[in-house]
Amino acid sequence: MSKCQMTIQLTDGTDLFLDKAKTAMGRAGGTLTGDTTSGNFHISTPMGKVAGNYSIAGSQVTINITDKPMLVGCGMIESMLRSQLS
């Protein structure tokens, strides 16, 4: 069961999205595994681990956060993800 769920509209295609996502995760010390249909990610932060999965259907990416620090809100995670992937 996800703790947070968000949908991002792709404007540049799935390959570019995945390149951006893998680069952003790598810069932050996390990992992203998967392909143009689905995958998983995790990253350690000073406040704790954030983990989740994604699925791509058409031009939409659905991101499910399955593990996050209790003190970090879904809005904060969504804002950070959107800024890193735009």
C-alpha positions as CSV (number, residue, x, y, z in Angstrom):
1,M,0.0,0.0,0.0
2,S,1.4,3.4,-0.9
3,K,1.8,6.2,1.6
4,C,1.7,8.8,-1.2
5,Q,0.7,8.7,-4.8
6,M,1.2,11.3,-7.5
7,T,0.8,11.5,-11.3
8,I,3.2,13.4,-13.5
9,Q,2.3,14.2,-17.1
10,L,5.2,13.4,-19.5
11,T,6.0,16.1,-22.0
12,D,9.3,14.8,-23.3
13,G,8.7,11.1,-23.6
14,T,9.5,8.1,-21.4
15,D,13.2,7.8,-22.3
16,L,14.0,11.4,-21.4
17,F,12.0,11.0,-18.2
18,L,14.0,7.9,-17.2
19,D,17.3,9.6,-18.0
20,K,16.4,12.5,-15.8
21,A,15.1,10.3,-13.0
22,K,18.2,8.1,-13.0
23,T,20.5,11.1,-13.1
24,A,18.6,12.8,-10.2
25,M,18.6,9.7,-8.1
26,G,22.3,9.1,-8.7
27,R,23.2,12.6,-7.8
28,A,21.4,12.2,-4.5
29,G,22.9,8.8,-3.8
30,G,19.9,6.7,-4.5
31,T,19.1,4.1,-7.1
32,L,16.4,3.6,-9.7
33,T,15.9,0.3,-11.5
34,G,13.3,-0.3,-14.2
35,D,12.3,0.4,-17.7
36,T,9.8,2.4,-19.7
37,T,6.9,0.6,-18.2
38,S,7.7,0.3,-14.4
39,G,10.4,0.2,-11.8
40,N,11.5,0.9,-8.3
41,F,13.6,3.5,-6.5
42,H,15.0,4.2,-3.1
43,I,17.1,7.0,-1.5
44,S,18.5,7.6,1.9
45,T,18.0,11.1,3.3
46,P,19.1,12.7,6.6
47,M,15.6,12.2,7.8
48,G,15.3,8.5,6.7
49,K,14.7,6.3,3.7
50,V,12.3,7.1,0.9
51,A,11.3,4.2,-1.4
52,G,8.7,3.6,-4.0
53,N,7.8,2.5,-7.4
54,Y,6.6,3.9,-10.7
55,S,4.5,2.8,-13.6
56,I,4.2,4.5,-17.0
57,A,1.0,4.3,-19.1
58,G,0.9,6.5,-22.2
59,S,2.1,9.9,-21.3
60,Q,1.5,9.6,-17.5
61,V,3.8,8.4,-14.8
62,T,2.2,7.2,-11.6
63,I,4.6,7.3,-8.6
64,N,3.8,5.5,-5.4
65,I,5.8,6.2,-2.3
66,T,5.8,3.1,-0.2
67,D,8.2,4.1,2.6
68,K,9.0,7.6,3.9
69,P,10.1,9.2,7.1
70,M,7.0,10.0,9.3
71,L,7.9,13.7,9.5
72,V,8.2,14.2,5.8
73,G,4.9,15.0,4.1
74,C,3.7,13.8,0.7
75,G,3.5,17.4,-0.5
76,M,7.2,17.9,0.2
77,I,8.2,14.7,-1.6
78,E,6.0,15.5,-4.6
79,S,7.4,19.1,-4.8
80,M,11.0,17.7,-4.7
81,L,10.3,15.1,-7.3
82,R,8.6,17.6,-9.7
83,S,11.5,20.0,-9.4
84,Q,14.1,17.3,-10.1
85,L,12.2,15.9,-13.0
86,S,11.2,19.1,-14.8
